[in-house]
Amino acid sequence: MGQGPEVAPPAIECRNLSKTYELGATSVRALKEVSFRIMSGEFVAIMGPSGSGKSTLVNLLGALDTPTSGELLIDGEAVSGMSDDAMAELRNRKIGFVFQQFNLLPRMSALENVILPLSYLRHSSLDKTERACAKLEAVGLAGRLHHRPKQLSGGQQQRVAIARALINNPRILLADEPTGALDSATSREIMNLFSSLHSAGNTVVVITHEPEIAAFAPRLLRFRDGELVADIQQETRNTPAEGARA
């Protein structure tokens, strides 16, 4: 009998993941034996109040830190035990980051900011420019290529940051409070963009403390006191924008 098709590994798999910080003589358990899977192409919101373990989880999922115990696999690769160099290489290949404060370089244009992650890769200048233009077009900024951050609204700056996160075609788009610096209307626009990127096949993980932002994702992981307390499939409120494609 022939073998069936290969099944892709989960984009993210946590197995009894724990993280403890030593603060002087005190041990603080920030995460407590957390287990879940996020499959390729899912759109998941991770929600919880301050102190729930969200920030620690972001650092682990982004391969910025390693767990105290348990296992974390990104696209089937075990992060535990990796060297710093190996973790950096994994981040560059597999993960696109979007942050609350955009983190754009003020003296660079939108195009230059998006190209930046490609600076040390072996691509021609033309290839880099073409790829960056395509990503900016995908997030609705084809007409803002040469604008600097101060010439862009907050929502437009976040779109540049999303285009930059997508430039290496990452396995996972990891957004940490991506609407925290935006007003309500702009927040909805950015979340609709994430919905469209998800519809185009991207794996999207959004960390938030806002229920109205979490409501855009079909799946919600709710944390409290370092524990995963709910894994919910939910009706979404998204209305994906036209033309937003990775």
Sine and cosine of phi, psi and omega as CSV:
sin_phi,cos_phi,sin_psi,cos_psi,sin_omega,cos_omega
0.00,0.00,0.64,-0.77,0.02,-1.00
-0.97,0.24,0.41,-0.91,0.02,-1.00
-0.97,0.22,0.56,-0.83,0.06,-1.00
-0.96,0.28,0.11,-0.99,0.01,-1.00
-0.90,0.44,0.54,-0.84,0.03,-1.00
-0.92,0.39,0.64,-0.77,0.05,-1.00
-0.99,-0.11,0.82,-0.57,-0.01,-1.00
-0.92,0.40,0.60,-0.80,0.05,-1.00
-0.93,0.36,0.33,-0.94,0.11,-0.99
-0.84,0.54,0.53,-0.85,0.11,-0.99
-0.88,0.47,-0.64,0.77,0.03,-1.00
-0.68,-0.73,0.73,-0.68,0.12,-0.99
-0.70,-0.72,0.86,-0.52,0.07,-1.00
-0.95,-0.32,0.78,-0.62,0.00,-1.00
-0.85,-0.53,0.97,-0.25,0.01,-1.00
0.77,0.64,0.74,0.68,-0.11,-0.99
-0.97,0.23,0.81,-0.59,0.03,-1.00
-0.74,-0.67,0.51,-0.86,0.09,-1.00
-0.63,-0.77,0.82,-0.57,0.02,-1.00
-0.86,-0.52,0.74,-0.67,0.07,-1.00
-0.96,-0.27,0.68,-0.74,0.06,-1.00
-0.99,-0.15,0.92,-0.38,0.01,-1.00
-0.92,-0.39,1.00,-0.02,-0.10,-1.00
0.91,0.41,-0.84,-0.55,0.01,-1.00
-1.00,0.00,0.05,1.00,-0.08,-1.00
-0.96,-0.29,0.69,-0.73,0.11,-0.99
-0.97,-0.25,0.76,-0.64,0.01,-1.00
-0.89,-0.46,0.89,-0.46,0.02,-1.00
-1.00,0.03,0.98,-0.20,-0.06,-1.00
-0.99,0.17,-0.52,0.85,0.09,-1.00
-0.74,-0.68,0.61,-0.79,-0.13,-0.99
-0.78,-0.62,1.00,-0.09,0.15,-0.99
0.76,0.65,0.85,0.53,-0.03,-1.00
-1.00,0.02,0.74,-0.67,0.02,-1.00
-0.73,-0.68,0.78,-0.62,0.14,-0.99
-0.21,-0.98,0.28,-0.96,0.09,-1.00
-0.82,-0.57,0.60,-0.80,0.19,-0.98
-0.85,-0.52,0.88,-0.47,-0.08,-1.00
-0.99,0.11,0.34,-0.94,0.03,-1.00
-0.84,0.54,0.74,-0.68,0.04,-1.00
1.00,0.05,0.01,1.00,0.04,-1.00
-0.98,0.19,0.40,-0.92,0.15,-0.99
-0.86,-0.50,0.92,-0.38,-0.14,-0.99
-0.80,-0.60,0.70,-0.71,0.16,-0.99
-0.98,-0.22,0.68,-0.73,0.09,-1.00
-0.91,-0.41,0.86,-0.51,-0.17,-0.98
-0.75,-0.66,0.54,-0.84,0.08,-1.00
0.08,-1.00,0.35,-0.94,0.01,-1.00
-0.96,0.27,0.10,-0.99,0.10,-0.99
-0.83,0.55,0.68,-0.73,-0.01,-1.00
1.00,0.09,0.10,1.00,-0.04,-1.00
-0.99,0.11,-0.21,0.98,-0.03,-1.00
0.97,-0.25,0.06,1.00,-0.04,-1.00
-0.87,0.49,-0.73,0.68,-0.05,-1.00
-0.90,0.44,-0.65,0.76,0.06,-1.00
-0.88,0.47,-0.69,0.73,0.00,-1.00
-0.89,0.45,-0.66,0.75,0.04,-1.00
-0.85,0.53,-0.72,0.70,0.00,-1.00
-0.88,0.47,-0.59,0.81,0.02,-1.00
-0.96,0.29,-0.75,0.67,-0.03,-1.00
-0.89,0.45,-0.51,0.86,0.02,-1.00
-1.00,0.08,0.14,0.99,-0.03,-1.00
0.83,0.56,0.59,0.81,0.09,-1.00
-0.99,-0.12,-0.22,0.98,-0.01,-1.00
-0.46,-0.89,0.26,-0.97,0.01,-1.00
-0.89,-0.46,0.49,-0.87,-0.03,-1.00
-0.96,0.29,0.39,-0.92,0.11,-0.99
-0.96,0.29,-0.61,0.79,0.07,-1.00
-0.46,-0.89,0.22,-0.98,-0.08,-1.00
1.00,0.07,-0.06,-1.00,-0.06,-1.00
-0.78,-0.62,0.59,-0.81,0.16,-0.99
-0.81,-0.58,0.81,-0.58,0.06,-1.00
-0.88,-0.48,0.76,-0.65,0.08,-1.00
-0.94,-0.34,0.92,-0.40,-0.03,-1.00
0.81,0.59,0.61,0.79,0.04,-1.00
1.00,0.07,-0.09,1.00,0.00,-1.00
-0.99,-0.12,0.79,-0.62,0.00,-1.00
-0.97,0.24,0.83,-0.56,-0.01,-1.00
-0.99,0.16,-0.58,0.81,-0.01,-1.00
-0.84,0.55,0.74,-0.68,0.03,-1.00
1.00,0.04,-0.12,0.99,0.04,-1.00
-0.93,0.36,0.54,-0.84,0.14,-0.99
-0.96,0.29,0.24,-0.97,0.04,-1.00
-0.86,0.51,-0.65,0.76,0.00,-1.00
-0.91,0.42,-0.65,0.76,0.00,-1.00
-0.92,0.39,-0.62,0.79,0.05,-1.00
-0.91,0.42,-0.65,0.76,0.03,-1.00
-0.89,0.45,-0.65,0.76,0.01,-1.00
-0.92,0.40,-0.63,0.77,0.06,-1.00
-0.89,0.47,-0.71,0.70,0.03,-1.00
-0.85,0.53,-0.71,0.70,-0.05,-1.00
-0.90,0.44,-0.56,0.83,-0.05,-1.00
-1.00,0.09,-0.58,0.81,-0.27,-0.96
-0.92,-0.39,-0.36,0.93,-0.22,-0.98
-0.78,-0.63,0.77,-0.64,0.16,-0.99
-0.95,-0.32,0.79,-0.61,-0.08,-1.00
-0.98,-0.22,0.66,-0.75,0.16,-0.99
-0.79,-0.61,0.78,-0.63,-0.10,-1.00
-0.90,-0.43,0.23,-0.97,-0.02,-1.00
-0.89,0.46,-0.63,0.78,-0.14,-0.99
-0.98,-0.17,0.32,0.95,0.14,-0.99
0.95,0.32,-0.73,0.68,0.03,-1.00
0.84,0.54,0.67,0.74,0.09,-1.00
-1.00,-0.02,0.52,-0.86,0.06,-1.00
-0.99,0.14,0.86,-0.51,-0.19,-0.98
-0.91,0.41,-0.44,0.90,-0.05,-1.00
-1.00,-0.01,0.00,1.00,0.02,-1.00
-0.97,-0.24,0.52,-0.85,0.09,-1.00
-0.95,0.32,0.18,-0.98,0.08,-1.00
-0.83,0.56,-0.71,0.70,-0.01,-1.00
-0.87,0.49,-0.71,0.71,-0.02,-1.00
-0.92,0.40,-0.61,0.79,0.04,-1.00
-0.89,0.45,-0.64,0.77,-0.02,-1.00
-0.95,0.32,-0.59,0.81,0.01,-1.00
-0.93,0.37,-0.44,0.90,-0.19,-0.98
-0.75,0.66,-0.72,0.70,-0.01,-1.00
-0.89,0.46,-0.28,0.96,0.01,-1.00
-1.00,0.00,-0.02,1.00,-0.16,-0.99
-0.84,0.54,-0.57,0.82,-0.09,-1.00
-0.97,-0.22,0.17,0.99,0.03,-1.00
-0.99,-0.16,0.40,-0.92,-0.09,-1.00
-1.00,0.06,0.96,0.26,0.11,-0.99
-0.82,-0.58,0.49,-0.87,0.09,-1.00
-0.94,0.33,0.36,-0.93,0.03,-1.00
-0.85,0.52,-0.60,0.80,0.01,-1.00
-0.91,0.42,-0.70,0.71,0.01,-1.00
-0.87,0.50,-0.70,0.72,-0.01,-1.00
-0.88,0.47,-0.71,0.70,-0.03,-1.00
-0.91,0.42,-0.69,0.73,0.01,-1.00
-0.89,0.46,-0.67,0.74,-0.02,-1.00
-0.91,0.41,-0.69,0.72,-0.01,-1.00
-0.91,0.42,-0.65,0.76,0.04,-1.00
-0.88,0.47,-0.64,0.77,0.01,-1.00
-0.90,0.43,-0.65,0.76,0.00,-1.00
-0.93,0.36,-0.63,0.78,0.04,-1.00
-0.92,0.40,-0.60,0.80,0.08,-1.00
-0.90,0.44,-0.62,0.78,-0.01,-1.00
-0.89,0.47,-0.49,0.87,0.00,-1.00
-0.98,-0.18,0.23,0.97,0.12,-0.99
0.99,0.12,0.42,0.91,-0.05,-1.00
-0.85,-0.53,0.52,0.85,0.00,-1.00
-0.86,0.51,-0.47,0.88,-0.02,-1.00
-1.00,-0.03,0.15,0.99,-0.06,-1.00
-0.82,-0.57,0.42,0.91,-0.13,-0.99
-0.85,0.53,-0.62,0.79,-0.16,-0.99
-0.96,-0.28,0.22,0.98,0.08,-1.00
-0.99,0.12,0.64,-0.77,0.11,-0.99
-0.99,0.10,0.31,-0.95,-0.06,-1.00
-0.79,0.61,-0.65,0.76,-0.04,-1.00
-0.92,0.39,-0.27,0.96,0.04,-1.00
-1.00,-0.03,0.05,1.00,-0.05,-1.00
-0.89,-0.45,0.50,-0.87,0.11,-0.99
-0.95,0.32,0.17,-0.98,0.04,-1.00
-0.86,0.51,-0.68,0.74,0.01,-1.00
-0.90,0.43,-0.63,0.77,0.03,-1.00
-0.92,0.39,-0.62,0.79,0.06,-1.00
-0.89,0.46,-0.64,0.77,0.02,-1.00
-0.92,0.38,-0.56,0.83,0.08,-1.00
-0.90,0.44,-0.63,0.77,0.09,-1.00
-0.87,0.49,-0.70,0.72,0.00,-1.00
-0.89,0.46,-0.60,0.80,0.03,-1.00
-0.93,0.37,-0.68,0.73,0.06,-1.00
-0.86,0.51,-0.66,0.75,0.04,-1.00
-0.89,0.45,-0.65,0.76,0.01,-1.00
-0.90,0.43,-0.48,0.88,-0.05,-1.00
-1.00,0.03,-0.11,0.99,-0.22,-0.98
-0.89,0.46,-0.51,0.86,0.01,-1.00
-0.99,-0.10,0.25,0.97,-0.03,-1.00
0.76,0.65,0.87,0.50,-0.10,-0.99
-0.94,0.34,0.36,-0.93,0.08,-1.00
-0.93,0.37,-0.56,0.83,-0.11,-0.99
-0.71,-0.70,0.70,-0.71,0.17,-0.99
-0.97,-0.24,0.92,-0.40,-0.11,-0.99
-0.93,-0.36,0.93,-0.37,-0.10,-0.99
-0.91,-0.42,0.89,-0.46,-0.07,-1.00
-0.98,-0.21,0.96,-0.28,-0.04,-1.00
0.75,0.67,0.81,0.59,-0.15,-0.99
-0.94,0.35,-0.24,0.97,0.00,-1.00
-0.94,-0.33,0.13,0.99,-0.12,-0.99
-0.89,0.45,-0.42,0.91,-0.02,-1.00
-0.97,-0.24,0.24,0.97,-0.12,-0.99
-0.88,-0.48,0.42,-0.91,0.08,-1.00
-0.97,0.24,0.10,-1.00,-0.14,-0.99
-0.89,0.45,-0.71,0.71,-0.04,-1.00
-0.91,0.42,-0.68,0.73,0.01,-1.00
-0.93,0.37,-0.58,0.82,0.06,-1.00
-0.86,0.50,-0.67,0.74,0.03,-1.00
-0.89,0.45,-0.64,0.77,0.03,-1.00
-0.88,0.48,-0.70,0.72,-0.02,-1.00
-0.92,0.39,-0.64,0.77,0.02,-1.00
-0.93,0.35,-0.57,0.82,0.11,-0.99
-0.90,0.44,-0.58,0.82,0.07,-1.00
-0.90,0.44,-0.71,0.71,0.06,-1.00
-0.87,0.50,-0.63,0.77,0.03,-1.00
-0.88,0.47,-0.66,0.75,0.02,-1.00
-0.92,0.39,-0.64,0.77,0.05,-1.00
-0.90,0.45,-0.63,0.77,0.08,-1.00
-0.88,0.47,-0.69,0.72,0.01,-1.00
-0.88,0.47,-0.46,0.89,0.03,-1.00
-0.99,0.14,0.00,1.00,0.09,-1.00
0.94,-0.33,0.01,1.00,-0.01,-1.00
-0.98,0.20,0.54,-0.84,0.16,-0.99
-1.00,0.06,0.86,-0.51,-0.10,-1.00
-0.84,-0.54,0.80,-0.61,0.07,-1.00
-0.82,-0.57,0.88,-0.47,-0.02,-1.00
-0.91,-0.40,0.80,-0.60,0.06,-1.00
-0.98,-0.20,0.76,-0.64,-0.07,-1.00
-0.43,-0.90,0.33,-0.94,0.18,-0.98
-0.93,-0.37,0.10,1.00,-0.09,-1.00
-0.97,-0.24,0.87,-0.50,0.00,-1.00
-0.85,0.52,-0.59,0.81,-0.04,-1.00
-0.94,0.35,-0.42,0.91,0.08,-1.00
-0.99,0.16,-0.69,0.72,0.03,-1.00
-0.86,0.50,-0.45,0.89,-0.06,-1.00
-0.92,0.39,-0.23,0.97,0.03,-1.00
-0.97,0.23,-0.32,0.95,-0.08,-1.00
-1.00,-0.07,0.65,-0.76,0.03,-1.00
-0.92,0.40,-0.34,0.94,-0.03,-1.00
-0.75,-0.66,0.68,-0.73,-0.02,-1.00
-0.83,-0.55,0.80,-0.60,0.16,-0.99
-0.96,-0.28,0.87,-0.49,-0.07,-1.00
-0.95,-0.30,0.77,-0.64,-0.03,-1.00
-0.91,-0.42,0.52,-0.85,0.11,-0.99
-0.47,-0.88,0.77,-0.64,0.06,-1.00
0.79,0.61,0.66,0.76,0.08,-1.00
0.99,0.16,0.09,1.00,-0.04,-1.00
-0.86,-0.51,0.55,-0.84,0.15,-0.99
-0.98,0.18,0.92,-0.39,-0.11,-0.99
-0.96,-0.27,-0.22,0.98,0.02,-1.00
-0.37,-0.93,0.63,-0.77,0.08,-1.00
-0.77,-0.64,0.97,-0.25,-0.27,-0.96
-0.85,-0.52,0.74,-0.67,0.24,-0.97
-1.00,0.03,0.78,-0.62,-0.13,-0.99
-0.71,-0.71,0.42,-0.91,0.15,-0.99
-0.93,0.37,0.66,-0.76,-0.06,-1.00
-0.98,-0.20,0.36,-0.93,-0.01,-1.00
-0.94,-0.35,0.21,0.98,-0.10,-0.99
-0.97,0.25,0.50,-0.86,0.18,-0.98
-0.75,-0.67,0.99,0.14,-0.16,-0.99
-0.78,0.63,0.68,-0.73,0.03,-1.00
-0.96,0.29,0.48,-0.88,0.02,-1.00
-0.95,0.31,0.57,-0.82,0.17,-0.99
0.98,0.20,0.07,1.00,0.02,-1.00
-1.00,0.01,0.99,-0.16,-0.02,-1.00
-0.69,-0.72,0.63,-0.77,-0.01,-1.00
-0.97,0.24,0.00,0.00,0.00,0.00
